[in-house]
Amino acid sequence: MAAPLPATSTSRPAQVISGRVTDEKGAGLPGVSILVVGTTTGTSTNSEGQFSLDVPAGSVLAFSYVGYVTQNVTVGSEATINVQLLEDMQKLNEVVVVGYLTQKREDVTGSVVTVSAVDVKRAPVATLGEAIQGRVPGVAVSTSGTPGQASVVNIRGVGSLGSNSQPLYVIDGLWTDNLRDFNPQDAESVQVLKDAASLAPYGSRGANGVIIITTKRGKVGAPAITINVYGGVQDIVKRYNLANSQQWADVTNQAYDNSGLARQPFANVLPLDADSAVINTDWQDALIKQGSVQSYDLGVSGGGAGQNGGSSNYNISGGYFKQIGTIVGPKFERYSARINSGFNAGKLRVGESLLLTRTNQTRVNGLPFIDVVRMLPVTPVYDPTQQGGYGLSTPNAVSYGTNPVGAQKILDNTGTSNRVQGSLFGEYTILPWLRYRLNLAVEYHGYHDQEKRQYGQLRYVGDDALGARSYYAENQGNELFGMAENTLTFDKSFDKHNITAVAGYSQQRFRAEFTRGRNNEYGQGPVYYWSLDAGSSSPQVAGSAFINSKRSFFGQLTYDYDQRYLVTAAYRNDASSRFAPGRRAGNFGAASVGWRVSREKFFEGVSAISDLKVRASYGQLGNENIGGAYGGSYRYQGFINPNVNYPFGSSQALANGSLQTNFGSPGITWETRRTTNVGLDLGFLENRLTLGADYYISNTTDALVNPGIALSFGNEGDNPYQAIGEIRNTGFDFLLGYNENRGAFKYGINANLSTVKNEVIDLGNSGNSANFFQGGPSGVTRTEKGYEIGSFYLYQFDGVYQTGDTDIPAGLRPGDARYKDLDGDGLITADKDRAHVGRVFPQFTYGLNLTASYANFDLAAFFQGIQGNDVFNNTKYWLERTDQTGNHTADYRPWTAENPSTTTPRAVVASDQQGFDNTSANNNSRVNSDRWLEDGSYMRLKNLQIGYTLPQSLTDRLKAVSRLRIYASGQNVFTVTNYSGYDPETVGGLDGALVRGLDEGSYPNVRTFTLGLQIGL
């Protein structure tokens, strides 16, 4: 017999208790945790389920084991205690919501992952998207430090170019695209659906994945009050080591000398401030500051039992979240209130969920993390001699950067949002096996954006009058989404046959309207009156409204035989008003099968494996979420501007006419996504160790793309869509977990890893040439057949020409950049000498969650990372170019005859002087070169939290307090990376998926340290 784990001692008189712990079949359970309640004294059972422990008489022993109901036993005079643990059916039968049905976790045949609400709430973040980052294989979440910015979420790659690739969120039955205004503290469970079998019930909205969020509801019993408060500080950890004034002057003088130009006056002789000290501005210190975060949540929940088995429940909560940015200016705050309630009486069950939120956001203006390296150290932050009082470059020290501090202060760019999300359901049991359900849901969003731009200049443009004027802009609008679903559910068992089926009808409608206005010239302050009618120059007004709707019929079926052989099928017919009549309907469906091998009789002797299930699914999904004017609601039609004036004749009298502003896309219809998934679920050691593995292939056909056409054809640039693209995503998802209890010590290890390979199979042709799409500055990315979306398309830097080289092209000199001549014609040209290089999508992403608790202490550490991707560092490009004057890093050493660098070309400035040859300057500062492409891999300690819960004996003395926990946490504690920029994690640029690997001055993620308090009353 294996020896039990050593038990800790107790100071009270003890007796030796021994015994055996078994399951319902009488088999011994190894590793059962046995703890003396209220102490740290404990042990665990050996491989036969046996234990021995010294305990005080009258003590209470708690027997706990993963997957079984914890049992408490009071020690009497007996020396032997044998315990039989019962399976925890609630955990074994964990309910998973898949479409319009719920399934036990063990019966799921699709790819569905549940995120623990405890893990979600650990992160001190504003949005749920940030909280689930790295916790689900196959789900890529990109975040930034911008206060109030929603995360970019992609499930299993990117399968669309012409439409939004973000998933659908379903919150208590409401379909929505908005997650920013949702309070993560309200979440009870989060489930991520990834394959066709689980997504087919959502039809046209399921193509990009679905995230189902169920919020907290009350339970029958006395009212319970919960309080959760935390607050802390935030900062940007990494800084560039920027050059000071003298170091900047040395490089700038070198560039002007190499170009044969007169030196800039302030580089030749450094300027002095009012105290006769050299002006030496640290722009990073001027812009970046310490930020803060605070959150307050209060909840009351409970319920009552009525007559005839009826009951009611309620959960009322309120929250306040505020984040002050880590640079001058931006901030975000959110007020939220939630009311969830329900009751059941006899055959009727009713429930509602209501969320009210108000957010206030001060936005980031411009690209401060680019401008902070472009501004010169010889330029002061504030300059009373300039219009507006902010420092900017002058002819004495020329730079075209924008004062990043002034940009945040001179423009007050705010947005206020009011949102209502609500759902109401009623369910009536017609027969024991037949139920009718009506689900109604609505979302209202009202917003008010304002831009108040004070008088003042922020950028050197050669004319002091340009760019200095004040203006006021206002944008107001509202959006209303409503949906109604009617379902009939059949649920019955016949001997070992279990069938659940649902049939339903759904109607959805979305309406939006907005009004915009702008006026200019509001004076030069310091007092401004911000109203649209107070400006005096070039007023503008615009507005619009649009509607789209969708009608759906759907069905879903689950079947199992003896919980061994599992089948799931779903079908949905959607008709969308976004498409032309005759093309509006689409049919989507999927099927999956599963085999629980571990329930077969021949498997009973395999003791090492407690659960084994194999599964496979295939299905077809659709996507209708097109972007563009009017929310993509009328893409199939051309747009006419009926108010176009044109002067005719000698009198130049204005005649009114109409003009077609863009072509319609009458042939567009549903994007189709066909997905195959095969998976395996394994459990070992009574499911203390679990493994899930999936392989998937997702093919998008009829992908909507809009290749460019000439404006002369009558198109203003909003190019018509064509269903001609094809995109493929393939990859693996792995999920591994181990959870163990050893007396007072409990711990868990959960890891995930995923891969994705993205490839454009086809984009069609325009004439004899294949279509492609460029993105980023000077087309640093190109999306075309045979490569991933947003693939880097760059010149390949090949070192620096050295003195004595005989192959230096005409116009260049020793010290100039060398690029690979890919076509061998002796010239470096944009159309023939750029190539696809690097990787946009990582080779794999991963997450590791470690949890542990001992007595009243708990610890959680979560690591997250990506490996094998590249990032185009546009900030570094600005730091190392010399054709325009900007700042550099302190260790920037361009090539010279005395410093024959092979990696950094010589400094050469461009000039508009007549006869000056800019060949070298332009060659050495090519933006679309792989000189600026860097390894974007990183590993980050995403969250670290340690907590202490007061012992029950102490909280009992407080009487009103049932639970009190204090904790400290860190978010983005440290990052291991070779990336030289502020942050390897980037949300991309303005071109969306086409530039997902571009760091165009992204606001870096912030490090957060918080202290928190959780109280239960």
N, C-alpha and C positions, 0 to 999 in steps of 0.2 A: 504493500500500500504506500502510495506517495505521501510524503509528509506535508501537512497543511502549512500554509504561510504562517510565520510567527505572529502571535497576537501581542498587542501592547498591553501593559499591565494597568491595574487600577488600584487605588489606595484603599477601597472598601473590602471587607471580607469576601472572599470569592469561593466559588465551587466550580468543579470541572463539569462542563456540559459537553456531551458528545452526541453524535447522531448522523443521520443521512438525509440528504435532500434529493428528491426524485421528481420526475415529471408525472403526468397523468397516467402514463403507461407503466410506471414503476421503475423506469431507467434512471440511474444516477446522473445528476447534473454536475459537471465539473465547473469550477470557477465561480460558484454562487457567492455573492458578497454577503457576509454576516456581520452585522454591526450592532453594538450596544447603543441603543438610541440615547442621544444626548451626550455621547462621548466619542472618542476616536478609537476606542477599543474594538477590535474586529479581526476577522480572519476570512478565509475563503475555502470552499470545498476542494478536495483533491479530485483525481480523475475518476474516482468511483462515486463521487458525491458525498464523501464522508468528511466530517469536521470534528474538531475538539477545541474547546475554548474555556478559559477561566473567566467567569462572570459573577458579579454580585447577585445575591439572592434578591428576587423581586424585580430584576432588570427586564427590560423589553428588548428582544432581539428582532432586528429587521432583516429579513431574507430577501435579497433583490437579485435579479438576473435579467439580462437583456431579452426582451420578448415575452417576459412572464410578469404576472401581477405580483407586486411586492407584498409580502405577508409579515405581519408583526405577531410575535409570540411572547407572552409573559413567562418568565422563568419562575417555576415554583420549587418544590422539593425534589422533583424528579432529576435524575442524572442523565437521562437520555431523552432527546427531543428529535423526532423524525418529522420532516415537513414535506408535504407534496405541493409544489407550485403549479398554478394553473396558467395556461397560455393567456397572454394579454390580447384578447380578441380585438380590442380597439386598435392596438398597434399592428397586429397581424393583418387586420382588415382595414388598414389605413385607406381612407376614401380619397380617390383621385377624381377630379372633375375632368372629363374628356368630352367636349362638345356639350350635348344636352343630356348626357347620362353620367352617373357616378359609378366608378368601378373600384373594387378592392385592389390595392397595389399589386397583390400577387396575381391578379387576373389581367393586368394591363398587357396588351400585345404591341403597343406602339412605343415610341421613344418619348417618355415623359419624365421630367426631373422635378422634384420638389425641393424648394429652398426653405430651410428652417427660418421661422419668423424670429427666433432668438438671434440667429446670425444677422438677419436683416437689420435688427434694431441695435446691434452693437456699434455700427458705423455712425459717427457724428456727421451725417451728410444730409443735404436738402432733399435728395430724390431717391426713389427706390432703385432706379437704374444704377446709380453709383453703389448702392448697398449690395447688389447682386453681382457686381463685377468680379470675374474670376471664379465664381462659385458654381457655375454650370458649364459643363463641357459643351462646346459647340456654340456658345453664346459670346460674341465679342462686344464688349462695352468700352467705348472711348469716352473719357471724361476730361474736363479741364478745371482750372481753378476759378473760372468766371462765376461770380455769385449769381445764382439763379439760372444758370444755363443747363438745359436738359442734356442728358447723355445721348450719344449716338449708339444705338443697339442694332446689331445684325446677328441673325441666327443662321448658322451654317452658311456663311459666305454672303455674297451679294449676287442676286439673280436678276437684277433689273437695272436698266440705264435710264429709261424715260419716266420712271415713277419712283415713288418713295419705297425704300427697302427696309423701313422700320417695321417691327412686328405690330400686331394688333394687341391691345390690352383690354381685357374683360374684367371689370371691377363689379363684383356682385351682380353680374348679368348685364351690365352696361358696356357696350362696345365704344372704345375711345382711342384716340391717338395721343392723348395728353397724359403724361405721368409727372410732369414738373410740379403740378399743384397738389398732388397726392401726398399726404403725410405718411411716411414710412412706418411711423409708430402705430398706425391704424391697422396694419396688416396682421392677419391671423395665419394665412398660408399663401405661398407663392408657388405656382406650378408653371413650368415651361414646357410647351408642346412643340416638338421638332419634326416629326415625320408625317407623311401623308395620312396615315391611318388616324392619327389623333387630330389632324388639322382639317380633314375633309368636311366635317360638320360646319365649318366656318366658310366653306366655299371660296368665293373670290377674295375674301379678306385673310385667308389662311396661308397664302403662298409664302409670306415672309416670317411665318411662325406666330405663335400666340402665347401670351403670358397672362395667366389667369390669377387674379388677386381676390382672395376672400377676406373680408374685413371682420373684425372681432364682433361677437354677439354675446349677449348676456346669458347666464345660466340660472336655472331655478335655485333660489336661495336668497339669503339676506343680501342687501345692497353691499357691493364691494367697491371701495374707492381706491384708485391707483394714482400715484403722482410720480412723474419721471422728469427730472430736471438735470440739465448739464450745461456747462459753459466752458469756454477755453479760448486759446489763442491760436492763430494761424500765421504761417510765414512761408515765403518762397526760399527754399534751401540753397539752391545753386545760383551762382553769379558768374558772369564772365569777368575775367581779369582784364579790364579795359585799360587802355593806355592813358597816361596822364598827359598834361599839355605838352611837356617837353618831348615825350615819346611820340605823341601824335605829330608834332612839328618835324621831328627827324624824318619820319616816313613821308610826310607831305612834301617837305623840301626836296627829298630824294626824287619823288615822282615828278615834280615840276622841273627839277634840274635835268632829269632824264628826257623830258619832253621839250627842253629848250625854251621853257616859258619862265616869265618872271615869277618869283615866289609870291605866295599869298602873304600880305603884310603881317598878319597875326601869326603866321608860321615862321616868318623870318625874324620877327621880334614879338615875343609873347606879350599879350596885353595885360594891363594891371587893373586891379579894382580900386575902389575909393580909398582903401588903406595901403595902396602901393604894393600890394601882394599880387603875384601872378594869378590870374583867373584859372582855376583848376576844378572844374565842375565834375562831380561824380554823378552822372545822370541816373545810374541805377539807385544810388542812395536817395536821390531826389524823388524818384518815382515809386520805388518799392518801400512798403512800410509793413508794420505788424497789423494783421487783421484779427478778427474775433468771430466767434460763433456762440450762439446761445439758443437753447430750446427748452420749452416748458410745455408739459402735457398733463392734463387732468382728465380722469375718466371715472364714470360711475356706471356700474352694471349690476344686473340682478334679474330676478324673475320670480314668478309665482305659479303655484299649482292650483288649478281650478277643479271643478267637479267633473266627474265622468272622464277622468284622465286628461283633461285639457291643461294647458299651461301657457304662460306668456313670458316674454323675455325682453330686455332692453339693454342698450349700451349707448351712453351719451358721453362724448368726449370733446375736448377743446384743446387746441394747440397753438403755440406761437413759436416761430423760428425766425432768427435774424442772423445774417452773415454780413460783416463789414469786410470789404475786399482788402487784399494785400498790396494793392497799389492805390494811389490817390484816386478817389472818385466812386468806383462801383460799390453797390451794396444791394442786398435783397432781403425782404422780409415777407413772411407768410402768416396769415391768420387762418385757422381752420376750425370748423365745428362739424361734428358728425353725430347723427342720430340714427341708430339701428334699432328696430323693434320687430316683434312678431308674436303671433299667438297661434295655437291650434285648439280646435274644439271639435271633437268627433271626427267627421270626415273632412273638415275644412282646415286648411293651414294657410296663413297669410303672413307676409313679411315685407318690410321696407328697409331701404338703405338710402340715407340722404347725407350729402357732403356739401358744405358751403365753404368757399375759400375766397380770400382776397390777398392779392400779392402786390407789392410795390417794389419796383426794380429801378435802380440807376445803372444804366448800361455803360459798357466800355466804349470809348470813342476811338476810332482809327485803329492803328496797329502799334500800340505803345511798346511792345517788345521787339519791334523792328526799329522804331524811331529812337529808342533808348540807346542803340548802338550807332545810329547815324548822326546823332547830335554831337557836336564837337566839345571837347573839354574846355576850350577857350571861350565858349558861349555860356553866359550866366543863365540860370533858370528864370530870373526876373530881371527886366531891364526897363526902367521908367521912361527911357527915351523912345521906346518903341510903342506903336499903337496897341493899346491894350495892356502894356506893361510886362509882356513876357519876352524872354530872350529868344533871339533867332539869329540865324546866320546873316552876315552882311558881306559886301564886296571885299572886306578885309579878311574874312574867313568863310568861304563859301561851302555850304552844305544844303542839300534839299530835304533834309529831315524835318519833321514837324515836331515842335516842342511837345513832348508827350505829357508833361505836367499841365501845361497850358491847355492842351486838347481836352483833358478831363475836367478842367475847371471852367473854361470859357463856354463850354457847351454842356448844358444840363439836359441830358437825354434820358427821359424817364418813361416808364410804362406802368400803368395800373390795370389790374385784371380782376374781374369778379366772375367766379365760376360756380355753377350749381350742377351737381351730378346726383341723380336720384334714380332709384329703381323700386318697383313695387310688383310683388307677385302674389297670386292666389292659386292655391292648388286644392282640388276637390277629388276625393277618392270615390269614384263611381262604383267600382267593385273592388274587392281585395287585391285584384291583379290589374286594375285599370284606373289610371289617374289622368285628369285634365289639368293643365297649368296655363295660366295667362301671365306673361311677363311684360311689363311696361317699363320703359326706361327713357330718360331725357337728360340732355346735357345742354346747359346754356352758358355761353361765354361772352361777357361784355368787356371791352378793353378801351383804354384811352392812352394814347402815346403822345408825348410832347417833346419837342426840341426847342430849347431856348438858347440861342447863340448870341452871346454878347459881342460887342464891338472889340476888335483886336486882331492883330496879325500873329500867326504862329509859324509861318514858313517863309523862307526867302524865295521869292519868285521873280526878282528883278524889278518889280514895281510895287512900291509900298502900299498902293491903293488896292491892289488885288487881294482878295481873300480876307479882308478885314471887316467887311460889313456885317451887321447884326441881322438876324432873321428869326422868325418863329414859325414852327410847323406843328400841325396837329393832325392826328389820325384817330378817328373814333369808329367803332364798329361793334357788331354783335353777331354771334353764330348760335344757331339752334339745331340740335340733332334730336330726333325722336325715333323710337323703335317700338314695335309691338310684335310679340311672338305668341303663337298659340300652339300648344303641343299636347299630344295624347300619348301616354306611356303605358305599354303593356309589360308586366313583370310577373313571370310565373315559372314555377319549377314542375317538371314531370319526372318523378323518380330522380335519376341522376342528370337529367337534362335541365339546364337553367337558361332561360331566354328573357332578354330585356330588349324591347324595341320602342322606338319613338318615331312619330310622324308629326310634321308641323308645317306651319305657314308663318312667314315673317314679312313685315313691311318696315322700311327705313326711309327717312327723309332728312335732308340736311339743307339748311338755308343760311346764307351769310350776306351781310351788307356792310358797307363802310363808306365813310366820307373823309376826304383828306383836304387840307388847305395849307397854304404857305404864303407868307408875306415877308417883305424885306425892308431894310432901313428902319430900325427902331431907335436910331440915335446912337450916341457914344457913351451913354451912361453917366454916372454910375447907377442911376435909377432907371429901371425899364418897366414899361407897362406891357405885359405879354397878353395880347389879344389879337386875333386875326385882322380886325379892322383898324388896328393902331399902326400898322406898317404903311410905308409910303411908296413902295416900288415893286412892280411886277407881281401882283398877287396871282395866285394859282389855286384852282380848286378841281377836285376830281372825286368821283364816287362810283359805286357800282353795287349790284346785288346779283346773286345767282342761287340756283336751286339744283340739287340732284337727288335722285331717289333710287330705291332698289326694292324689288319684290322677289321673294324666295319661297320655294317649296323644298323640304328636306326630310330625310329619314336617316335613322341610325339603328344599328342592331348589334347586340353582343350575345354570344352563345358559348356555353361551355358544357362539356360532358364530364361529370365527376371531377370537376376542377382540374382536369388533366389536359383536355383538348379544347383549345380556345379559338374563337373566331370573332372578329369584329368587322363590320362593314358600315359604310356611310355614303350617302348620296345627297347632292344639293343642286338645285336648279336656280340660278340667279339671273335676273334681268335688270340691267342697269341703264339709266337714262343718259349715261355718259357716252353711249354709243348710238350710232344712227339706227333708226327703225329697220328691223330686219337683221340686225347684228347684235341686238341687246342681250339675248339669252345665252347663257353658258351652262354647260353640264360638268359637274365635278364629282368625283367619287374616289373611294379608296377601300381596300380590304386588307386585313392582316390576320395572321394565324399564329398561334402559340402552342407549345407543347411543354407541359410541366413534367419533365422526365423524372424528377425526384418523387413524384407520386405514383410511379409505376411500381408494381410488386417486385420486378427484377432489380429495382434500385434500393430495396429496403436494407440490404446488407452493406451499402456504402455509407459507413458512419461518418467519414470525414466530410462529406458534402451534405449539407442540410437542405439545400434548395438548388434546383437546376431548372432553368426555363430557357428554351430557344424560341425565337420569334422572328417573323418576317412580315414586311408590309410593302404594298405598292399602291400608288394612287396618282390622280391628276388633280391639280389645284389651279386656281386662276388668280389674276391680278388685274384690277381695274383702276388702281389708284394713280391716275395720271396727274402730273403737275401742270403749271402754266396759268395763263389768264383765266379768271373766273373759276378758279379751283379745278381747272381741267374739265368743267361740266359740259362745255360745248365744243370740244376739240374737233368733232366731226363736221363742223360748219366753218365757213370763212367768216371773218369779221369785217363789218363795213363801218367806216367813220362817216356819218351823214353831215358833218359840219366842217367841211374843208373849203376855205375861201381861197380864191385865186384872182389876181388882177388881170384885166383884159383891156386891150386897145390903148389909144393914146391917153384916154382919161384915167386909165388904170383903175377903173371901177371894179370893186370886189363883187365877184359872182359866187354864189354858194353852190357847192357840189358835194359829191360823195366819193369816197375812195376805199377800195378794198385794202385793208392793212395787212392781212395775212391769209394764206391759203388754209382751207379746211383739210381735215384728214378723214374723209368719208369712209375709208376702208379699214379704219382701226377697229379692233375688237379685243377680246380678252387675251392677255398674256397667259400662256399655258405652262405650268410647271409640273413635270412628271418626276416623282421621287420614289426611289427604291431604298429600303432600309432593312438590314438584317442585324439581329441583336442576340445577346446572350446575357442572362442574369444568373449569378452564382452566389450561393451562401455557404459558408464554412463555419464550423464550431458553433452550431446552433444559431447561425446568422450573426454572430459577433463580427465575422469577417465577411464582407460582401463585395462583389465585383460586378459591374455592368459594362458591357462593351457593345458598340454599334459601328457599323459601316454603312455609309449612305452615298447615293448618287442622285443628284438633283439636276435635271435638265430643263432649262427655260427655252421654250420655242415660241415663235411669233412675238418675240420681245419687241416692245415698242421703242423705236429709235427715231431721232429726227435729224438726219444729215442735213448739212447746210445747203441752201440754194441761194442764188444771187438775188439781191434786193431789187434788181431791175425787173424781176418777174412779178413784182407787186407784193412783195413780202417784206415786212419790217424787221425780220430777223427771228421771229418766233416760229421756227421752222415746223412744217407739218410732220406728223408722226406717220411711220410706216411699220407694219408688223412683219419685220424682216430679220430680226436678230435671233441669235441662239447663244445661250450662256450655260456653262456647266460648272457645278461645284461638287467635289467629292472629298470624302474625308473619314476619319475615325474619331469616335468619342469614347473615352474611358472614364469610369467612376469607381473608385476604390475606397472602402471604409472599414474601420476597425474600432469597436467600442468595447470597453472592458470595465468591470467593477471589481476592485480588490479592497474589500473592507471599506474604510473611510476614503480610500483613494479611487477616483473614477477618472478615466481618460478616454479620449477619442482621437482618431487620426482619419481624416477624410481628404482624399486627393482626387484631382481630376486632370485630364489631359485631352486635348483635341487637336486635330489637324484639319486643314482645308486647302484644297487645290482649286483655284479659280481659273477658268479659261473661257475666253470668247471664241466660240466655234464659228460664228458667222455674223457679219453686220450688213450683208448685202453689198450691192455695187451701185455706184453712180457713174453711168457711162461705162468706160472700160476700167475704171479704177475702183478698188475696194474702199468702202467707207471707213473712216476712222474719226476719232474725236480727240482733240487736244485739251489739256488742262494745265493750269498753273502759269507762271510767268514764262513767256517765250516758248510755251508748249513743252514744259519739262516732263509731262506725261502724255502718253498716247495709248488710247484704247482701240485695239484693232484685232482682227482675226489671228488666232494662234497664241495670244498673250493674255495675261490677267487684266482685269479692269483697273485702269489707272496705272499701267505699267510705266516705269521710268524710261524715257526716250531721250538719250543724252549723247553729247560728244564724249569720247573716252580720253581723258587726260593721260598723257604718255610721258610726263616728265617736263624738263626745261631744257631748251637749247643751250648748249655750253659754248664757250669760246673755243674755236677750232673746228666746230661741227661744219661739215661741208654741205649739209642738206637743209640749211635754213632757207625757207621760202622767201621770195621777194617781198619786201616790206617789213619783214621781221628781223630781229637782231638777237644776239646771244642774251640769254636771260628771259626770253619770251616763252610762253607756254607752247608745248608740243602736244598735238592731238593725233590720234590714230587715223590714218588715211584709209578708210575701210574699203573704198573702191579702187584705190591705187592710181588715181588720176593726177596725183601731185597737188591737188587742191582740197581744202577743207570746206565742204559745203553742207548746208542744212539738210538738203534733201537726200544726200547720199552718204554722209559720214556720221550720222547719228544711229544709235542702236538701242535695243531694249536691254537694259542692264538691271541687276539687283532684283529684289523681291519686295512687293508691296504687302502681300499676305504672308504672315509668319509661317515658318515650318510647323510650329506647334505653339499652343498656349496652355497654361497650366495654373492650377491653384492648389494650395495645401492649407488645410484648416486643422489646427491642433487645439484641443480643449482638454482641460484637466480641472479637477476639484478635489480638495482635501478638507474634510470637516466643513468649515464655513467659508473657506477661501476658494475662489475660482479664477481660472486663467484661460485666456483664449488668444491664440496668435494665428493670423491668417496671412499667408504669402501668396502673391499673384505675379505672373510674369508672362512674357512672350519671348520667343526665340526664333532667330533666323529671318528677320525682316530688315528692311532698310528704310531710312528716313532721309528725305531731301531737306537739308538744313539751309533754308533761305536766309536765316539770320547770319549764318557764317558767311554766306555769299556777300552780304553787305559789309561784313567786317573785313573781308580780304580783297575786295575790289578797290582799285585805285583810279579807275577812269573817272569816277566822281569822288569828291572829297567826303570822307566820313571818318569815323573813329575806327580803331583797330584794337586787337588784343595787345597787351603789354609785351608779349614775346613774339610779335609779328616781325619777321626778318625777311624782307624780299631779297631776291637774288641781286648780288653785286659781283663784280670781278673778284673782290676779296672774300665774298661769301657766296660761292657758286652752288646755291641750293638746287636740289633736284626736285623739290616739291612746291616751292613758292616762287612764282615768276617775279620779274623785276617790277618795280612800281613805275607806272606810266599813266599820266593823266590825259584825258581827252580834251579837245579844245575846238571851239568853233572859229578859230582864227583862220583866215584864208590861207590856203596852201599847206596847212598843217596836216600831216599824215597820221590818222587815228588808227591805223591798222594794228599796231602793237597794243594800244590801249583797249581796243575792242576785243582783240584776240585773248588777252590775258584776263579779261573779266567776263567771259561767256557765262551767262547765268545757267544755261542748259548744258552744263558739263558735270561729269561725275566727280569732279573735285569736291563737290558739296554733298555727295551722297555718303551717308554714314550708317554703320550698324545700329539698328534701333532696338536690339534685344535689351531686355532688362528683367531684373528680379526685384520685387518690391515687398517689404513688410507693410502690407496694406492696412492691417489693423492689429493692434495689441491692446488687450484689456485685462486688467486685474481687478477683482472685486472681493468684497468681504460682506457677508450677510450676518447680521447680529443673531446670536443664538436665540432659540425660541424662549429660553428661560428669561432672557432680558426683555424681549419684546412683550412677553406676558405681563411683565411688571408695568409696561407702558400702557397696558389695557387697550387703548384705542388703536394701537399699532399692531398689525398682524405680521408684517414683514418690513424689514428695513435693510437696504443694501447700499453701500457706497462703492464707487468704482472710479478708476482712472484709466484713460484710454489714449492711445495715439493712433493717428491715421496718416498713412504715407510716411511711416517713421524713418525709413531709409530706402534708398534705391541703389542697386548695383548695376552699372551700365558703362559702356564705353562711349556712349553718345556725348558729344561735347556741348550740346545745347542745354537750354534750361530744363527740358523734360523730353524724354524719348517718346512719351505717349502724346499723340497729337490727334485732334479731331478733324484735321484736314483743312482745306481752304474753301473758297466760295463756290467751287465747282463740284462740291459734294463727293460722290463716289469716285469721280474721275481724278481726285487729288487726295485720296485717303492717306497717302504716305508723305504728304507735304507738310512740313513745319513752316508755316508762313506767319511766324510770330504768334503761335498759339499761346494762350494764357496758361502757364504751367500749373500742374496740380500742386496743391499746398499741403504742407505738413501741419497737422492739427494735434494739439494736446488738450485734453478736456478732463474735468472732474465732474462726476455725476452722482445723483442720489435717486434711489427708487424706494418708494414708500407704499405699502399696502395697508389700508385701514378697514 
